[in-house]
Amino acid sequence: MKPYEIAAGVKPTERQVNWQKTEFYGFINFGLSTIVNREWTDGNLNPVNFNPEEFDAAEWVTFFKDAGFKGMVLNVKHHDGFCLWFSEYTNYSVESATDWDTENRDIVAALSEECRNQGLKFGIAISPLDRHEKSYGSGKEYNEYFKALLREVLTKYGEIFYVRFDGAAEPDKEGNIQEYDWEGYYDVVRECQPGAVIALVGPDVRWYGNEWGVIRENEWSVIPERHSIYNAIERSKDTSKKARKRDSKFERDLGSRKAIKKESEFIWYPCEVCVSMRDRWYYHKEDEYSAKTKDKLQKLYLDSVGKNCALMLGVPPMKNGKFSEMDLQILRAFGLDLRRAYSYKVSQIGTIEASSTLSKDFEASNLFSDDETKTWRPALGDTQPELTITLSQKDMFDKFVMTENIVNGQHVEEYELYIDDGSGKFKKIGEGEVVGYKRIHKITPVEVARVKIKITSYRGNLEMQSVTLY
């Protein structure tokens, strides 16, 4: 088989599909670093200093829903070792923040429960680096300690959709290097939260490679196996200058036929774009100048969620437990615009036809159905299938939204878009490549009578989930 034919047969796990449907979620970094206006602390700050007296879990979750997020990811332990939950294994936690209201002190408990109450997914980020724990650098002893922490936070707080491991590491005070037991950590996650994806230093969700939203034009979920996290962990042990130069290289194309022509093994390793609302991950008042505007967020959304990625946006709370008024206003306005932009389906006033259909079970009309089990597939010999939407009356739209049925893989390689303004003739207005879970193709607002989508190249058994005009 040719490489692209092998790649066409690679499919995601159920947990990866469910994660992809989350699309857009927020990331909270909050702790002792917030109190002292730093990004990292040394693990020796007294927990009594942590006193976010205005923290309100319901307020946080309501704000996240207003912003359009479908999930919340909380950094429950950063590099300083300070835990945002009550732990049996360390007293370096919110439990020791004695000046603060006891009822609200277990932040993980409060937020996970409120997310469930309001229908938001809840996830965690956690760092193996620990500047407070004395066993850090000891090898097995520390790994067992970290796995105990991990098992505790994954079993006390209900369902968790996402676990993010930070890869930061450093020698202890004696210069000992802590070898992280990554596979042991993964085993704990699979045991305690089998439905959760493991991200960043993890096998389920791939980090984009930067924190600035510099995004590839085409992002494949199916990529060569050499990019797996297991290979990356092995490569990280080579600290030579040549290895650092190799690993710092940003490959612009990971999945096209040209990029994979010499490959033979592939994995489903979808991409997450992770960006902070501000220049840094923790709140710093002096960073207000860098807060992303609503227009910048809209572009980020289209370039990530709209191009087969998920978007995780960092939103840092202030030390009193509130979010900055600037961030509140920008994100609420963004969330409102997001709901408005995808509320009116122009295509609902039309009918859809295909150049061919594999069978009655895969009719083109399935593309307008809300039933995710209904999909469209072209006849086997149709190498450039077309879909035509005819509106019952002329109407205006500015977004093509296309989705593949990724349960059965990723297949679209190139497409073209056409409109008929009522003249009876089609005019080409755009083209693209990857579709995957979702492709949002933005155009200048235009009034049309008909729309045509032509899939000019695909691999394997093409299967589309939906086509919508907004």
C-alpha positions as CSV (number, residue, x, y, z in Angstrom):
1,M,0.0,0.0,0.0
2,K,1.0,3.6,-0.6
3,P,1.7,5.8,2.4
4,Y,-1.4,7.9,2.0
5,E,-3.5,4.8,1.7
6,I,-2.1,3.5,5.0
7,A,-2.7,6.9,6.6
8,A,-6.4,6.9,5.4
9,G,-7.0,3.8,7.5
10,V,-5.9,5.4,10.8
11,K,-8.7,6.2,13.2
12,P,-9.1,8.0,16.5
13,T,-10.0,6.6,19.9
14,E,-13.3,7.4,21.4
15,R,-11.6,9.7,24.0
16,Q,-9.9,11.6,21.1
17,V,-13.2,12.1,19.3
18,N,-14.9,13.4,22.5
19,W,-12.0,15.8,23.2
20,Q,-12.2,17.2,19.6
21,K,-15.9,17.9,20.0
22,T,-14.9,20.1,23.0
23,E,-13.3,22.5,20.5
24,F,-12.6,25.5,22.7
25,Y,-11.8,25.5,26.4
26,G,-10.2,27.8,28.9
27,F,-6.9,27.3,30.9
28,I,-6.5,28.6,34.4
29,N,-3.1,29.2,36.1
30,F,-3.7,30.3,39.7
31,G,-1.7,29.8,42.9
32,L,1.2,31.2,44.9
33,S,2.8,32.6,41.7
34,T,-0.3,34.8,41.4
35,I,0.2,36.2,44.9
36,V,3.8,37.3,44.3
37,N,3.4,38.4,40.7
38,R,5.6,35.8,39.2
39,E,5.3,32.9,36.7
40,W,7.5,30.4,38.7
41,T,8.2,30.3,42.4
42,D,10.8,28.4,44.3
43,G,8.5,26.1,46.4
44,N,9.3,27.9,49.7
45,L,6.5,30.5,49.9
46,N,4.3,30.1,52.9
47,P,0.8,28.8,51.9
48,V,-0.8,31.1,54.4
49,N,-0.1,33.9,51.9
50,F,-2.7,32.4,49.6
51,N,-5.9,34.3,50.3
52,P,-8.2,34.8,47.3
53,E,-11.0,36.1,49.5
54,E,-13.3,36.9,46.5
55,F,-13.1,33.5,44.7
56,D,-16.5,32.2,43.6
57,A,-16.6,29.0,41.7
58,A,-20.1,29.6,40.3
59,E,-18.9,33.0,39.0
60,W,-15.9,31.5,37.3
61,V,-17.9,28.8,35.5
62,T,-20.7,31.2,34.5
63,F,-18.0,33.5,33.0
64,F,-16.5,30.6,31.1
65,K,-19.8,29.6,29.6
66,D,-20.5,33.2,28.6
67,A,-17.1,33.3,26.8
68,G,-18.1,30.3,24.7
69,F,-15.8,27.8,26.4
70,K,-17.0,24.2,26.5
71,G,-14.5,23.1,29.1
72,M,-12.3,24.4,31.9
73,V,-8.7,23.2,32.6
74,L,-7.2,24.0,35.9
75,N,-3.5,23.9,36.6
76,V,-3.8,22.0,39.9
77,K,-0.1,21.9,40.7
78,H,2.6,24.0,39.1
79,H,6.4,23.7,39.4
80,D,6.4,25.0,42.9
81,G,4.5,21.9,44.2
82,F,1.6,23.9,45.6
83,C,-1.6,21.9,45.3
84,L,-5.0,23.4,44.8
85,W,-6.7,20.5,46.5
86,F,-6.7,18.9,50.0
87,S,-4.1,16.2,49.7
88,E,-3.1,13.3,52.0
89,Y,0.4,13.4,50.7
90,T,1.5,17.0,51.2
91,N,0.7,19.9,53.4
92,Y,1.9,22.3,50.7
93,S,-1.6,23.0,49.5
94,V,-4.7,25.2,49.8
95,E,-5.5,23.4,53.0
96,S,-2.7,25.3,54.7
97,A,-4.0,28.6,53.6
98,T,-5.4,29.2,57.1
99,D,-6.4,32.9,56.6
100,W,-8.8,31.9,53.9
101,D,-12.4,30.6,54.2
102,T,-12.3,26.9,54.8
103,E,-15.5,26.1,52.8
104,N,-14.0,27.4,49.5
105,R,-10.5,26.3,50.1
106,D,-10.4,23.1,48.0
107,I,-10.5,24.9,44.6
108,V,-10.4,21.6,42.6
109,A,-13.5,20.4,44.5
110,A,-15.4,23.7,44.1
111,L,-14.7,24.1,40.4
112,S,-15.2,20.5,39.4
113,E,-18.6,20.4,41.1
114,E,-19.6,23.7,39.6
115,C,-18.6,22.6,36.1
116,R,-20.9,19.6,36.5
117,N,-23.7,21.8,37.8
118,Q,-23.5,24.1,34.8
119,G,-22.7,21.5,32.1
120,L,-19.0,22.4,31.5
121,K,-16.3,19.8,31.1
122,F,-13.5,19.8,33.7
123,G,-9.9,19.0,33.1
124,I,-6.5,19.4,34.9
125,A,-2.9,20.3,34.2
126,I,-0.2,19.1,36.5
127,S,3.6,19.4,36.5
128,P,5.9,16.6,37.6
129,L,8.5,19.2,38.5
130,D,8.3,19.9,42.2
131,R,10.5,22.5,43.9
132,H,9.0,21.9,47.3
133,E,8.9,18.1,47.6
134,K,12.1,16.8,49.2
135,S,12.0,13.5,47.3
136,Y,12.3,15.2,43.9
137,G,15.5,14.0,42.3
138,S,15.4,10.6,44.1
139,G,14.1,8.6,41.1
140,K,11.6,5.9,42.0
141,E,10.6,7.4,45.4
142,Y,9.6,10.7,43.8
143,N,7.8,9.0,40.9
144,E,5.7,7.0,43.4
145,Y,4.9,10.2,45.3
146,F,3.8,12.0,42.1
147,K,1.7,9.0,41.0
148,A,0.0,9.1,44.4
149,L,-0.8,12.8,44.0
150,L,-2.1,12.1,40.4
151,R,-4.2,9.1,41.5
152,E,-5.7,11.2,44.3
153,V,-6.7,14.2,42.2
154,L,-8.1,11.9,39.4
155,T,-10.3,9.9,41.8
156,K,-11.7,12.5,44.2
157,Y,-13.4,14.9,41.9
158,G,-15.6,13.1,39.4
159,E,-15.2,12.8,35.6
160,I,-12.2,14.6,34.1
161,F,-12.0,15.0,30.3
162,Y,-8.4,16.1,29.9
163,V,-5.0,15.7,31.7
164,R,-2.1,17.9,30.7
165,F,1.4,17.1,31.7
166,D,4.1,19.8,31.7
167,G,7.5,18.5,30.7
168,A,9.6,21.0,32.7
169,A,12.5,19.4,34.6
170,E,15.5,20.6,36.5
171,P,18.2,19.1,38.8
172,D,17.6,19.0,42.6
173,K,19.8,20.9,45.0
174,E,22.5,18.2,44.8
175,G,22.4,18.2,41.1
176,N,20.4,14.9,40.7
177,I,18.3,14.6,37.6
178,Q,14.8,13.3,38.2
179,E,13.8,10.7,35.5
180,Y,10.1,11.0,35.0
181,D,8.1,7.7,34.8
182,W,6.0,8.9,31.9
183,E,4.5,5.6,31.0
184,G,3.7,5.0,34.7
185,Y,1.9,8.4,34.8
186,Y,-0.1,7.5,31.7
187,D,-1.1,4.2,33.3
188,V,-2.5,6.0,36.3
189,V,-4.6,8.3,34.1
190,R,-5.9,5.3,32.1
191,E,-6.8,3.5,35.3
192,C,-8.5,6.4,37.0
193,Q,-10.0,8.4,34.1
194,P,-10.1,6.1,31.0
195,G,-12.2,8.7,29.1
196,A,-9.6,11.5,29.6
197,V,-7.1,12.5,26.9
198,I,-3.5,13.0,27.9
199,A,-2.0,16.2,26.3
200,L,1.2,18.2,25.8
201,V,3.6,15.5,27.1
202,G,1.0,12.8,26.3
203,P,0.0,10.3,23.6
204,D,-3.5,11.6,22.8
205,V,-3.2,15.3,22.0
206,R,-0.3,17.0,20.2
207,W,1.1,20.3,21.3
208,Y,1.3,22.8,18.4
209,G,4.8,23.7,19.1
210,N,4.6,27.4,20.2
211,E,2.5,29.6,22.5
212,W,1.8,32.5,20.1
213,G,-0.8,31.0,17.8
214,V,1.5,30.7,14.8
215,I,-0.5,28.1,13.0
216,R,-0.1,25.9,10.0
217,E,-2.5,26.4,7.1
218,N,-3.2,22.7,7.1
219,E,-3.2,20.6,10.2
220,W,-3.5,16.8,9.8
221,S,-4.7,14.6,12.6
222,V,-2.9,11.6,11.0
223,I,0.8,12.1,11.1
224,P,3.9,9.9,10.9
225,E,4.5,7.7,14.0
226,R,8.0,9.3,14.4
227,H,6.2,12.3,15.9
228,S,4.7,10.3,18.8
229,I,5.3,11.4,22.3
230,Y,7.2,8.1,23.0
231,N,9.7,8.9,20.3
232,A,9.9,12.5,21.5
233,I,10.7,11.4,25.1
234,E,13.5,9.1,23.7
235,R,14.9,11.9,21.6
236,S,14.9,14.3,24.6
237,K,17.6,12.1,26.2
238,D,20.0,13.2,23.5
239,T,21.2,16.7,24.6
240,S,23.7,17.2,21.8
241,K,23.7,20.4,19.8
242,K,22.7,18.4,16.7
243,A,19.7,16.9,18.5
244,R,18.6,20.3,19.8
245,K,18.7,21.8,16.4
246,R,16.8,18.8,14.9
247,D,14.1,19.0,17.6
248,S,13.7,22.8,17.3
249,K,12.8,22.5,13.6
250,F,9.2,23.5,12.8
251,E,7.9,21.3,10.1
252,R,5.3,23.2,8.1
253,D,3.6,20.1,6.6
254,L,3.1,16.9,8.7
255,G,0.5,15.0,6.7
256,S,0.1,15.7,3.0
257,R,0.9,13.0,0.4
258,K,4.2,14.8,-0.3
259,A,5.2,15.1,3.4
260,I,4.5,11.4,4.1
261,K,5.8,9.8,0.9
262,K,8.7,8.1,2.7
263,E,6.7,7.1,5.8
264,S,5.2,3.7,6.6
265,E,3.7,4.0,10.2
266,F,1.1,6.5,11.2
267,I,-0.8,7.6,14.4
268,W,-3.9,9.7,15.1
269,Y,-2.3,12.6,17.0
270,P,-4.6,15.7,16.7
271,C,-3.4,19.2,17.4
272,E,-4.1,21.6,20.2
273,V,-3.3,25.3,19.9
274,C,-2.6,26.7,23.4
275,V,-2.4,30.5,23.8
276,S,-2.7,32.9,26.8
277,M,-5.1,35.8,26.8
278,R,-2.1,37.9,27.8
279,D,1.6,37.7,27.3
280,R,2.0,35.3,30.3
281,W,0.1,32.5,31.9
282,Y,-0.4,34.0,35.4
283,Y,-2.0,37.3,36.1
284,H,0.2,40.4,36.0
285,K,-1.4,43.8,36.0
286,E,1.4,45.1,33.8
287,D,0.4,42.6,31.1
288,E,-2.9,44.4,30.5
289,Y,-1.5,46.1,27.4
290,S,-1.1,42.6,25.8
291,A,-4.7,41.4,26.3
292,K,-6.0,39.9,23.1
293,T,-8.7,41.9,21.4
294,K,-12.0,40.4,20.3
295,D,-10.9,40.5,16.7
296,K,-7.6,38.7,17.6
297,L,-9.6,36.0,19.4
298,Q,-11.9,35.6,16.4
299,K,-8.9,35.1,14.1
300,L,-7.4,32.6,16.6
301,Y,-10.7,30.7,16.6
302,L,-10.9,30.5,12.9
303,D,-7.2,29.5,12.6
304,S,-7.5,26.7,15.2
305,V,-11.0,25.3,15.7
306,G,-11.7,26.3,12.1
307,K,-8.7,24.3,10.8
308,N,-9.0,20.9,12.5
309,C,-7.4,21.9,15.9
310,A,-8.8,22.6,19.3
311,L,-8.1,25.9,21.1
312,M,-7.1,26.2,24.7
313,L,-7.1,29.9,25.9
314,G,-5.3,30.9,29.1
315,V,-7.4,33.2,31.3
316,P,-5.5,34.1,34.5
317,P,-7.4,35.2,37.6
318,M,-6.2,38.0,39.9
319,K,-4.9,37.3,43.4
320,N,-8.2,38.2,45.0
321,G,-9.9,35.4,43.0
322,K,-11.6,37.7,40.5
323,F,-10.9,38.0,36.7
324,S,-9.8,41.4,35.4
325,E,-12.7,43.5,34.1
326,M,-10.9,43.9,30.8
327,D,-10.7,40.2,30.3
328,L,-14.4,39.8,31.4
329,Q,-15.6,42.3,28.8
330,I,-13.5,41.1,25.9
331,L,-14.4,37.4,26.4
332,R,-18.1,38.0,27.1
333,A,-18.3,40.0,23.9
334,F,-16.4,37.3,22.0
335,G,-18.7,34.6,23.3
336,L,-21.8,36.6,22.3
337,D,-20.4,37.1,18.8
338,L,-19.5,33.4,18.6
339,R,-23.1,32.4,19.4
340,R,-24.5,34.9,16.9
341,A,-22.1,33.9,14.1
342,Y,-23.2,30.2,14.2
343,S,-26.9,30.6,15.1
344,Y,-28.5,31.0,11.7
345,K,-28.0,28.2,9.2
346,V,-28.6,29.6,5.8
347,S,-28.4,26.1,4.4
348,Q,-31.6,25.1,6.3
349,I,-33.7,26.9,3.7
350,G,-32.2,24.7,0.9
351,T,-31.8,21.2,-0.4
352,I,-28.6,19.3,-1.1
353,E,-27.7,16.9,-3.9
354,A,-24.5,15.0,-4.6
355,S,-22.8,13.9,-7.9
356,S,-23.0,10.3,-6.5
357,T,-23.9,8.3,-3.5
358,L,-22.5,5.0,-2.3
359,S,-25.9,3.7,-1.2
360,K,-29.2,4.8,0.3
361,D,-27.6,4.7,3.7
362,F,-25.2,7.5,2.7
363,E,-27.5,10.0,0.9
364,A,-26.5,13.7,0.6
365,S,-29.5,14.8,2.7
366,N,-27.7,13.2,5.7
367,L,-25.4,16.2,5.7
368,F,-28.2,18.4,6.9
369,S,-29.2,15.9,9.7
370,D,-28.4,16.5,13.4
371,D,-28.0,12.7,13.8
372,E,-24.2,12.1,13.9
373,T,-24.7,8.5,12.7
374,K,-26.0,9.8,9.3
375,T,-23.2,10.6,6.8
376,W,-22.6,11.0,3.1
377,R,-20.3,8.9,1.0
378,P,-19.8,9.2,-2.8
379,A,-19.8,6.2,-5.1
380,L,-16.4,4.4,-5.2
381,G,-15.6,5.5,-8.7
382,D,-16.3,9.2,-8.1
383,T,-12.8,10.7,-7.7
384,Q,-14.0,14.3,-7.7
385,P,-17.4,14.3,-6.0
386,E,-19.5,17.4,-5.9
387,L,-22.2,18.7,-3.5
388,T,-24.7,21.3,-4.6
389,I,-26.9,23.3,-2.2
390,T,-30.0,25.0,-3.8
391,L,-31.6,27.6,-1.6
392,S,-35.4,28.1,-1.7
393,Q,-34.7,31.8,-1.9
394,K,-31.6,33.9,-2.3
395,D,-29.9,34.6,1.0
396,M,-26.6,35.9,2.3
397,F,-23.8,34.0,4.2
398,D,-20.1,34.3,4.9
399,K,-19.0,30.9,6.3
400,F,-18.8,27.4,4.8
401,V,-18.5,24.9,7.7
402,M,-17.6,21.3,6.7
403,T,-16.9,18.3,8.9
404,E,-15.7,14.8,8.1
405,N,-16.9,11.7,10.0
406,I,-13.5,11.4,11.8
407,V,-14.6,8.2,13.6
408,N,-13.6,6.6,10.3
409,G,-10.5,8.7,9.7
410,Q,-9.4,11.8,7.9
411,H,-9.6,11.9,4.1
412,V,-10.2,15.2,2.3
413,E,-7.0,16.6,0.7
414,E,-8.3,19.4,-1.5
415,Y,-11.6,21.1,-2.1
416,E,-13.0,24.0,-4.2
417,L,-16.0,26.3,-3.4
418,Y,-18.4,27.9,-5.9
419,I,-21.4,30.2,-5.8
420,D,-24.3,31.0,-8.2
421,D,-25.6,34.5,-7.4
422,G,-28.8,33.8,-9.4
423,S,-27.3,34.1,-12.9
424,G,-27.4,30.3,-13.3
425,K,-23.6,30.1,-13.5
426,F,-21.2,29.0,-10.9
427,K,-18.2,31.2,-10.0
428,K,-15.2,29.8,-8.0
429,I,-14.6,31.8,-4.8
430,G,-12.2,29.7,-2.8
431,E,-10.3,26.6,-2.3
432,G,-8.6,24.7,0.5
433,E,-7.0,21.5,1.6
434,V,-7.6,19.7,5.0
435,V,-11.1,19.4,6.4
436,G,-10.9,16.8,9.2
437,Y,-13.1,17.3,12.3
438,K,-14.0,20.8,11.2
439,R,-13.1,23.4,8.5
440,I,-14.5,26.9,8.7
441,H,-13.9,28.6,5.3
442,K,-14.6,32.3,5.7
443,I,-15.6,34.4,2.7
444,T,-16.8,38.0,2.0
445,P,-20.5,38.1,2.8
446,V,-22.4,37.3,-0.4
447,E,-26.0,36.7,-1.5
448,V,-26.4,33.4,-3.4
449,A,-29.0,31.1,-4.9
450,R,-26.8,28.0,-5.1
451,V,-23.5,26.8,-3.7
452,K,-21.3,24.0,-4.9
453,I,-18.5,22.2,-3.0
454,K,-16.1,20.1,-5.1
455,I,-13.8,17.6,-3.4
456,T,-10.9,17.5,-5.9
457,S,-8.7,15.1,-4.0
458,Y,-9.2,12.6,-1.1
459,R,-7.6,9.5,0.2
460,G,-9.3,6.3,1.2
461,N,-13.1,6.1,1.8
462,L,-14.4,9.7,2.0
463,E,-17.2,10.2,4.5
464,M,-18.6,13.6,5.3
465,Q,-20.6,14.4,8.5
466,S,-22.1,17.8,7.6
467,V,-22.0,20.8,5.4
468,T,-23.5,24.1,6.7
469,L,-23.7,27.6,5.4
470,Y,-23.8,30.4,8.1
